[in-house]
Amino acid sequence: MNVLFEEDGGFKAGSVMADNEASLQVEMPSGKRSKIKAATVLLRFEMPAAGSLLDVATPLAEEIEPDFLWECVSDGEFSFLDFARDYYGHEPAPVEATAVLLALHAAPIYFHRKGKGRFRKAPADILAAALASLEKKRQQALAMEGWITQLKAGQLPAEIAAMTDALLYAPDRNRPETKAFETACADTGLTAAQLLFQCGAIKSPYFLHYRRFLHEQFPKGIAFPALEAPGLPLDLPKADVRAFSIDDANTTEIDDALSVVRLPGIGSRIGIHIAAPGLAIEHDSPLDGVARARLSTVYMPGNKITMLPDAVVQNYTLAGGTDCPAVSLYLTVNEQLEIISHESRLESVHIAANLRHHEIEPWFNAETVGGTLPDEPFRDELLHLWHFANACEGRRGKPSAMQGINDYNFAIEGDLADPDACTVQITARKRGSPLDKLVAELMIVANATWGGLLADNHIACLYRAQTQGKVRMTTSPLPHEGLGVPQYAWMTSPLRRYCDLVNQWQLIACLREETPAFAQKSAELFAAMRDFEVTYAAYADFQRGMERYWCLRWLQQEGLVEIDATVRREQLVKLDHLPLMQRVPSLPADLLPGARVRLQIEAIDLLGPELSVRFAGLLDDAVTPETEDEEA
């Protein structure tokens, strides 16, 4: 006796070795013996042999049309044996009964299983929906096959082109377009960016990096809402000074300016004047919402995304030749360049000039400042501030700028709408020049003094602290060990950083003796601090990434096949003339920091953006390696 039984969702046939009513001992065609429950047996038969039943029945089942079966069967539950009897018009042979069972089992959308060997035909509406779904899947499969073929051939299907950003930055793996695209990536061995670039969906690697950043940080776009720029306050007292700013040529958000007034018999009064958007932008206003969402201006070579709308920046930037609202810190300085008193004011300051680095540094630099300077505008003020900055730095016992470090300026020539047609010029500028020290030292004085003022008056403030070598934001007036000051609060860039704007609101309230916008231990202030830290770090990472991209573009533009570098540490070098650190696995393990090496450029991948170089040899010249400094 042979039996057909169900096991693990499939059908098997075997020869009965022992029948114990509730269970059977069965020998399979393979020779394996198994114990099965009698309830799983669907059919008992003598012929054909157990090993050939399914082999013979399967081709017959494939010839049975499920549509025809569905039409033939009546409503209600039925047994496969009864239906096989009706289908064939006679008592079915074991092979025929098995063929009907297999056909019913293989058509689950037509026939719903209701128990051992029993089925019910699907209702017409449910069947129609299932068949429509099946057809949709079939059409999707055909479409996916076509998309994959096109992508592998370097062609861009319209359906894939419409999803470029989603495929790159937030793929929905339930969509057939995504499944086809990822299959094409796997088949070609290309990354998503490489495949889209090859198919023309990405016009330039520049757009890949820029759009990724916008997707992550500005998902709603970078356009400002239609908000009216607040007007200038008209009731501010006018300062009796000639102030001037010192910035690079590309700066438009001019936050700070300086002034010097001689005080016969005393020394001088040095003014530090900071742009005051906090006088017009109110906390919890729509404009505050814009600044709170962006938290900082985003910088990148050749472009920037400002924290505030241009109209607001233009109203409050310290533009030359205009009277500007400002928060001023006046330092009374004696002849020994010691600060003997200070005073803070809200006032209107006349900005006599916007001095630019490239105009001043040719005659005011480390080589000339100790000699006779030419008769240039603000020469005496700059010289006096330079001596005062040196005195302040000496009192702190910490340098305001690390020596031997280069700052790099990127000049992008051309229209960034077509970045591949642009050229890039990268110039190095030694950090720690007299102008750098002058500005940095006076900003340290302002940030430390105003931070102390708010701390003394128990007004909440966002501080920058450095303890045990770690720089962090905090609401407590902790020391900044790297600068050698008891507390330090960013307050001198309110047009560019939200934390400075917040601190300016607090400072203005202190000077006016009003209730500040943020109370001590304010949950809103803590949230703003956390968001600022995370966002500011993300913006800085993006800036470094774009600088890396333009460095690689410069290498291509110059057609370099070799470049010199200085070893920083194991397998890490600093490339000459570029703000670019690079790992070199082929570097000899015994090279010490400061060793000079020549590298061969093997590959440049702008989509990465990645650079592949190989050690080519040692150079004879040795230099003192630049050291990394921690941003204050």
Summary of the structure (lengths in Angstrom):
residues: 632
radius of gyration: 38.6
end to end distance: 89.6
largest distance: 128.4
contacts: 1921
relative contact order: 0.07
helix: 37%
strand: 26%
